Amino acid sequence: MPIIRCATESDEEAVFPLATLLSPKFIIERASFASAFEQLRASEDVYLRVLEESGIVIGYLLGWSRLAFYSNGPVGWVQEIVVHPDYRRRKLGKLLMNDFEKWVALRGGRLMSLATRGATEFYLALGYMESATYYKKSI
């Protein structure tokens, strides 16, 4: 039975290889990851949870809840969600998303947002709708 729990310091080693699955366009530097992992874990408005099955971390979700003018309250933003390829198509990503949505709602969240390229069907099935174009620029 999979469980969702707050990421701990010891999860860093398991989350790093999952994070590298996000995009072949970006190389995640190990030292930068370690620093960010600790800072994100310590932040009050950050949701960093791991999905564990039989003692093995098989996924994670990183998101946050922040105020915005256009939403009349906090917006939950899904920054990263990864489920190991061997565990996909078992509704585990849906478990993570539902847990995050509840976390945002408990903080007065009014809206959920995210950007994706390859998982459009997954988010549409969860009730999300396409809303905008997303742009990036490395600096």
Secondary structure, DSSP 8 states (H G I E B T S, - for coil): --EEEE--GGGHHHHHHHHTTS-TTS---HHHHHHHHHHHHH-TTEEEEEEEETTEEEEEEEEEEEEETTTTEEEEEEEEEEE-GGG-SSSHHHHHHHHHHHHHHHTT--EEEE--SS-HHHHHHTT------------
